[in-house]
């Protein structure tokens, strides 16, 4: 049974009054599972009949189809369900000309997802409270994300670096260039073959006085193809890599661009298409507009004869949707910059550039490779060099990427070259990198975990729950609590944190959305064995003890204080709990800087309840001084406030003061 929350009752009452006066009610919520469910709930709540909106389904699932209650038949109203992927006058007018029914399959899929998430969250979270500490949570997607981060951290901990060496030959002919040792006696040298300084030095010694002859030269044309237009996940990844935006920040900005801005005489218009999508489709109208824009702006060399299309690879992608693109390609970023703030502009420019680039030719490079042979005293060695020069920029004209020209001189087979020096260089293999927001989203999407609408909330949740933190390089590191919860779930509820199992469940939800499966049997097949397992674990799993002894004595009852793990990290608590409930904060890492406010406490590094690092006074709660940015210990020469680190700059912590990098 669904109930209207009290906080929404006034709004619903107003909507009902408006619906009674209207001859026609148009439901124009988003075209995804959540949007379709909202449309259905609106029809239900406003008393609009929708009994004839249910679509026929296949016979094999007819008897177990939707358990959503049906309402009365149509009242003296006409309901229209319309969808559009961009908030523009033309798109809305087109949608009004093509209304459709509420898709009950999507409604079922949304309800199934919601119930499934609540079964996991509402059932497992109390279990974690009882077995570890109160306030913890588990989730069907969030727990898998945390496990990925925990598993990667363990890979890093187990990793043992291996030493290896490379040897470069530097030639000083008309155009100096370098080549790397690639073969010895015709056998390729693998990465770890030269594993010590002695081996490298022996090869250099063997080549003393040797001549170098060009053995082969190959020239060919290579092309670089533009990337597909943005989906939700690739936009989040690109914005993270280019601007350092979080997934949540990117989606907030994208929502603003989708909803649109007031552009003076042109009126209000949405600037991008719907931003929660995993489709790479582009409409015929958008492709035609891009062709005309590129032709008129850049000329025929940059215009494709036939539009370039892309095939969606994401599991469960909804092909009826479009990729993220500008609603009007003629709104070049520079022409609308005045209507956007700095962050909005950067994201819009990125989306616009990426879309236009998809309809431009490949970039063309002249690539050259050459092998130089040298006979040492004991072996024959081959050095390999490559070069590449951009000949035609193509799509790079609007979507700049890093390309470095490496030019080799004109070489001829049999030519003898002058070597300037040989340089051996030591390297060590590196562990797999920790996940960033971009790489975590990429692996979630690759494995079919979650959907476009869930990536940003998931990444926010696992940080707010203090299961993971970001280090100084903005990479995810699991907390002790994150590791503890993950280990318990892996041991006792392996399916919940299994990548394959979670991806399979996403596919089942997709089948419900497509009308190929019924939601009730799907949920039942998961719930019944899960509930049985949960009851067994309640009885058999012992509570985790995480207390650490300390030398501190409780100032209220005299018993020893212990360090406990809580939802928001570690804290001091009296060992006499529950008779004595005295708790204290653990002192953070001191910065060696006196508090500028009370002059007594020291500034220490702490973490907020949402997992964000801040710097506060050790005398808290008697002193509430705090900063989000790391203080330097210096005071502002203009206003006397604390100077702090802001990215690569040193700025005044007083927002009204403009002092920046005073020592430059």
PyMOL commands that set and color helices and strands:
alter all, ss='L'
color gray80, all
select helices_A, chain A and resi 6-21+33-45+51-53+59-64+89-97+104-131+142-158+197-206+232-243+247-259+264-266+284-298+300-302+333-339+342-358+394-397+437-446+455-464+480-492+494-497+499-513+519-540
alter helices_A, ss='H'
color red, helices_A
select strands_A, chain A and resi 24-27+78-81+163-171+177-184+187-188+212-224+261-262+268-269+363-375+380-392+416-417+419-428+468-470+476-478+548-553+560-566+569-574+583-585+589-594+602-607+613-617+626-627+631-635+642-646+649-652
alter strands_A, ss='S'
color yellow, strands_A
deselect
rebuild
show_as cartoon
